[in-house]
Amino acid sequence: MKATRALGWLAVVGVAAGLVAAFGYAPREAVQGNVQRIMYLHVPSVLTAYLAFALVLVGSVAYLVTRRVGWDRLAAAAAEIGVLFTGITIASGSIWGRPTWGVWWTWDARLTSTAVLFLVYVGYLLLRAMVEEPEARARYAAVVGIVGAANVPIVHFSVYWWRALHQPATILAPGKAPLAASLGLPLAVNALGFALLFLYFLTRRMEIARTEEEV
Amino acid sequence: MTFYARRTWIVLWKDLLTERRSKENANALLFFSLLLLFLFQFALGPDRDRLRAAVPGLLWLGFILAGLLGLGRSFMTEDHNDCWEGLRLTPGDKSAIYLGKLLGNLVMMSGVEVVLLVLFGVFYDVELWPVVGPLAVVLPLGTVGLAAVGTLFAAMTAQIRARELLFPVLLLPAQVPLLLAAVSVTQAVLLGQPLADVAHWLKLLAAADVVYVVIGVLTFEFILDA
């Protein structure tokens, strides 16, 4: 409990440092102006969401193998937070897209695949909400979690071939990133802050789930 | 292995026999397909060119909607007379049951698809004979993936209270890549392009089919056991 609280304060410090870096340290972008600062929210959010969905897969597989309820809690908590951060990614991207591209939404490859990811895991959460029996819920959710994760690369390629307009990936692209250090450092600080926040949410959510089961 | 194949066959044979005697699903599904065709026509209006341009998408939308109904019912027969219990008590690898159900669903889906295809050809004036060969490649590739995930999720949702709601909510997002790939290929086929032009889509479909079937085989026992 004490460790969780400490983690929470650490996350607060991390996110605050991220805000300072994004608004104080990072320069005003020459072409896009202040709107570009949304990136410091957008990119860490999507990285956190991917981390969360990877943990859903880990928790799902581990639950089916070991049948330990803790793994199910991990998958459930990670899925909830992942959906939250995917939502933030889509919303922040939309707010950025309006002044930059001129539209709130476009059926570009990565927008579409992120939206599909969002729908898959909302379905996962709906399933969890609709099965009362905890043991059956854990088993079904694990299967859906595995299908959802296996689908990620398939969705990625299908949507990419379908159409592409989004600027090419910078951070997870092979080769050296074409990102100036003055922008890269604030991004890294924000990513770290979000990762801490994620860990705090995750541990807290798992604690709550455990308490719920005990009651 | 022969024992495994035999159990797969028994599940398939049992479902086909039940269906042949009751004709419960087949009649309703064929009628539903016909209704879909009319709905598409009313939604898009009488413009022939617009309809023909939309055919690849409508075709797969029809398959998926009919599939939602048909696949969602594939485990309903097990509700009566404690048939679930019988399935659970079956000795040996449970994935044989999954494969049997999957094959049964493939038979059902193929029937619906052939009928829908003919209806589209007649009502929307699409020349199908010249492209029958390529279509015979695309349709099974798309259908296997749809049925593989559909059968898995149907087994799960059949045991849940809100099954009618949950089944499409889970299945539809998972089917987005298949829909994109199948529609793109069908479009190319109907435009008379050779399959080599869309080889990347066909490979994606094949890979997705393999992934879905393998996951279904590996995880089915967890859905069945209680």
Interface residues (C-beta under 8 A of the other chain):
Chain A: L64 V116 L119 V120 G123 L126 L127 M130 V131 A136 R139 Y140 A142 V143 V144 I146 V147 G148 A150 N151 I154 V155 F157 S158 V159 W161 W162
Chain B: V149 L152 F153 M156 Q159 I160 R161 A162 L165 L166 V169 L170 L172 P173 A174 V176 P177 L178 L180 A181 S184 H200 W201 L204 A207 A208 V211 Y212 I215 T219 F222 I223 D225 A226
